[in-house]
């Protein structure tokens, strides 16, 4: 699409230039804001990953504790059964 700008007067051209300059500045601001948002999201993601890793470690630790307690309970139950059978 080719437009003939020769028919546009000087004030209209200046107005168009100002419009495009303003739009360019707005675009730069929007890009800056988006870059900041990306940085914030990346930091949030890093924190979420750390939190998830910590939660996984806690779950593993609790699972091991439950397994240990289950083993201890079985041992105690066996000792109780042995003592009751000796009566």
Phi and psi restraints in degrees (value plus and minus 20) as a CYANA .aco file:
   2 UNK   PHI    -130.7   -90.7
   2 UNK   PSI     108.7   148.7
   3 UNK   PHI    -130.6   -90.6
   3 UNK   PSI     126.1   166.1
   4 UNK   PHI    -117.4   -77.4
   4 UNK   PSI      84.2   124.2
   5 UNK   PHI    -101.4   -61.4
   5 UNK   PSI     -26.5    13.5
   6 UNK   PHI     -87.8   -47.8
   6 UNK   PSI     -40.7    -0.7
   7 UNK   PHI    -106.5   -66.5
   7 UNK   PSI     -26.2    13.8
   8 UNK   PHI    -110.3   -70.3
   8 UNK   PSI     115.7   155.7
   9 UNK   PHI     -99.2   -59.2
   9 UNK   PSI     148.3   188.3
  10 UNK   PHI     -77.8   -37.8
  10 UNK   PSI     -63.6   -23.6
  11 UNK   PHI     -86.0   -46.0
  11 UNK   PSI     -54.8   -14.8
  12 UNK   PHI     -88.3   -48.3
  12 UNK   PSI     -60.7   -20.7
  13 UNK   PHI     -83.8   -43.8
  13 UNK   PSI     -63.1   -23.1
  14 UNK   PHI     -82.6   -42.6
  14 UNK   PSI     -61.2   -21.2
  15 UNK   PHI     -82.0   -42.0
  15 UNK   PSI     -61.7   -21.7
  16 UNK   PHI     -84.1   -44.1
  16 UNK   PSI     -62.6   -22.6
  17 UNK   PHI     -81.4   -41.4
  17 UNK   PSI     -63.9   -23.9
  18 UNK   PHI     -83.1   -43.1
  18 UNK   PSI     -60.7   -20.7
  19 UNK   PHI     -79.7   -39.7
  19 UNK   PSI     -67.9   -27.9
  20 UNK   PHI     -87.4   -47.4
  20 UNK   PSI     -55.5   -15.5
  21 UNK   PHI     -84.4   -44.4
  21 UNK   PSI     -64.8   -24.8
  22 UNK   PHI     -82.8   -42.8
  22 UNK   PSI     -63.3   -23.3
  23 UNK   PHI     -84.0   -44.0
  23 UNK   PSI     -57.2   -17.2
  24 UNK   PHI     -83.4   -43.4
  24 UNK   PSI     -63.5   -23.5
  25 UNK   PHI     -84.0   -44.0
  25 UNK   PSI     -63.2   -23.2
  26 UNK   PHI     -81.7   -41.7
  26 UNK   PSI     -60.2   -20.2
  27 UNK   PHI     -83.9   -43.9
  27 UNK   PSI     -61.1   -21.1
  28 UNK   PHI     -83.5   -43.5
  28 UNK   PSI     -61.6   -21.6
  29 UNK   PHI     -83.8   -43.8
  29 UNK   PSI     -63.9   -23.9
  30 UNK   PHI     -82.2   -42.2
  30 UNK   PSI     -62.6   -22.6
  31 UNK   PHI     -82.5   -42.5
  31 UNK   PSI     -61.6   -21.6
  32 UNK   PHI     -81.5   -41.5
  32 UNK   PSI     -63.8   -23.8
  33 UNK   PHI     -84.0   -44.0
  33 UNK   PSI     -60.3   -20.3
  34 UNK   PHI     -86.3   -46.3
  34 UNK   PSI     -58.2   -18.2
  35 UNK   PHI     -84.0   -44.0
  35 UNK   PSI     -60.5   -20.5
  36 UNK   PHI     -82.9   -42.9
  36 UNK   PSI     -63.6   -23.6
  37 UNK   PHI     -82.1   -42.1
  37 UNK   PSI     -61.3   -21.3
  38 UNK   PHI     -81.9   -41.9
  38 UNK   PSI     -63.4   -23.4
  39 UNK   PHI     -80.6   -40.6
  39 UNK   PSI     -64.4   -24.4
  40 UNK   PHI     -83.1   -43.1
  40 UNK   PSI     -62.4   -22.4
  41 UNK   PHI     -86.0   -46.0
  41 UNK   PSI     -57.8   -17.8
  42 UNK   PHI     -84.7   -44.7
  42 UNK   PSI     -61.7   -21.7
  43 UNK   PHI     -85.8   -45.8
  43 UNK   PSI     -62.6   -22.6
  44 UNK   PHI     -81.1   -41.1
  44 UNK   PSI     -61.9   -21.9
  45 UNK   PHI     -81.9   -41.9
  45 UNK   PSI     -63.7   -23.7
  46 UNK   PHI     -79.9   -39.9
  46 UNK   PSI     -64.1   -24.1
  47 UNK   PHI     -83.9   -43.9
  47 UNK   PSI     -61.0   -21.0
  48 UNK   PHI     -82.4   -42.4
  48 UNK   PSI     -60.7   -20.7
  49 UNK   PHI     -84.2   -44.2
  49 UNK   PSI     -63.3   -23.3
  50 UNK   PHI     -81.5   -41.5
  50 UNK   PSI     -64.5   -24.5
  51 UNK   PHI     -82.1   -42.1
  51 UNK   PSI     -62.8   -22.8
  52 UNK   PHI     -82.9   -42.9
  52 UNK   PSI     -62.1   -22.1
  53 UNK   PHI     -83.0   -43.0
  53 UNK   PSI     -62.8   -22.8
  54 UNK   PHI     -82.8   -42.8
  54 UNK   PSI     -60.6   -20.6
  55 UNK   PHI     -84.7   -44.7
  55 UNK   PSI     -60.2   -20.2
  56 UNK   PHI     -84.1   -44.1
  56 UNK   PSI     -59.9   -19.9
  57 UNK   PHI     -84.1   -44.1
  57 UNK   PSI     -61.8   -21.8
  58 UNK   PHI     -83.3   -43.3
  58 UNK   PSI     -62.7   -22.7
  59 UNK   PHI     -82.0   -42.0
  59 UNK   PSI     -64.3   -24.3
  60 UNK   PHI     -80.5   -40.5
  60 UNK   PSI     -63.8   -23.8
  61 UNK   PHI     -82.8   -42.8
  61 UNK   PSI     -65.6   -25.6
  62 UNK   PHI     -85.2   -45.2
  62 UNK   PSI     -57.4   -17.4
  63 UNK   PHI     -82.2   -42.2
  63 UNK   PSI     -62.8   -22.8
  64 UNK   PHI     -84.5   -44.5
  64 UNK   PSI     -60.2   -20.2
  65 UNK   PHI     -83.8   -43.8
  65 UNK   PSI     -62.0   -22.0
  66 UNK   PHI     -82.7   -42.7
  66 UNK   PSI     -62.1   -22.1
  67 UNK   PHI     -82.4   -42.4
  67 UNK   PSI     -63.2   -23.2
  68 UNK   PHI     -82.7   -42.7
  68 UNK   PSI     -64.7   -24.7
  69 UNK   PHI     -84.5   -44.5
  69 UNK   PSI     -58.2   -18.2
  70 UNK   PHI     -82.8   -42.8
  70 UNK   PSI     -63.4   -23.4
  71 UNK   PHI     -82.6   -42.6
  71 UNK   PSI     -65.0   -25.0
  72 UNK   PHI     -81.3   -41.3
  72 UNK   PSI     -63.4   -23.4
  73 UNK   PHI     -81.2   -41.2
  73 UNK   PSI     -61.0   -21.0
  74 UNK   PHI     -83.7   -43.7
  74 UNK   PSI     -61.5   -21.5
  75 UNK   PHI     -83.4   -43.4
  75 UNK   PSI     -66.7   -26.7
  76 UNK   PHI     -81.9   -41.9
  76 UNK   PSI     -62.5   -22.5
  77 UNK   PHI     -82.6   -42.6
  77 UNK   PSI     -60.3   -20.3
  78 UNK   PHI     -84.4   -44.4
  78 UNK   PSI     -62.1   -22.1
  79 UNK   PHI     -83.8   -43.8
  79 UNK   PSI     -61.0   -21.0
  80 UNK   PHI     -82.7   -42.7
  80 UNK   PSI     -66.6   -26.6
  81 UNK   PHI     -81.4   -41.4
  81 UNK   PSI     -59.9   -19.9
  82 UNK   PHI     -84.1   -44.1
  82 UNK   PSI     -63.6   -23.6
  83 UNK   PHI     -85.5   -45.5
  83 UNK   PSI     -60.4   -20.4
  84 UNK   PHI     -87.7   -47.7
  84 UNK   PSI     -53.9   -13.9
  85 UNK   PHI     -93.5   -53.5
  85 UNK   PSI     -40.8    -0.8
  86 UNK   PHI    -104.8   -64.8
  86 UNK   PSI     -24.8    15.2
